[in-house]
Amino acid sequence: MPVSRDSTAGESSTFADFYRAELPGLIALARALCGTAGADDIAQEAMLAAFRRWDEVERFNEPHAWVRRTCANMAISAFRRRLVELRGLARLARPSVSPPLDESSEEFWTAVRSLPRRQAQCAALRYLYGMTGEEIARTLDISEGSVKSHLARAKGSLTANLGVDKEARP
């Protein structure tokens, strides 16, 4: 739908006349530049900018050119923001590459998952990352004494559940 470039809206005596004359063209401009999503809002934002500065804008030789440029700038900015968001979402959607657990350790991790929550967390941090008790305490925001207690209980449960010799260390 072609929009007249030589709108007489700049000669309108009131903002309401200017608004009625320019809004359909601004919506079309925003849709052309950034698609239908949000085009109406962008056109409205451009008109709001004109309204806020109407005392100044109405004295321009071509106020319609000013509001169209404002709308075009807003549409391009919105389009760019959406591209950045989509790139970020695409990065987040990529599956993380983590090494698969081998079958021999699957039994161990199944046993860890069956432990009470804090014991499982402490054990996982110890055995996956090799964290010290102090590091685990900082990570989980608990005392180092609690970490020692949870690890001792976890080790006891794991050795009993897995039938491991108590002298052997995982």
Secondary structure as UniProt FT lines:
FT   HELIX           8..11
FT   HELIX           15..34
FT   TURN            37..38
FT   HELIX           39..52
FT   HELIX           54..57
FT   TURN            58..59
FT   HELIX           63..93
FT   HELIX           103..113
FT   HELIX           117..129
FT   HELIX           133..140
FT   HELIX           144..162
FT   TURN            166..167
//
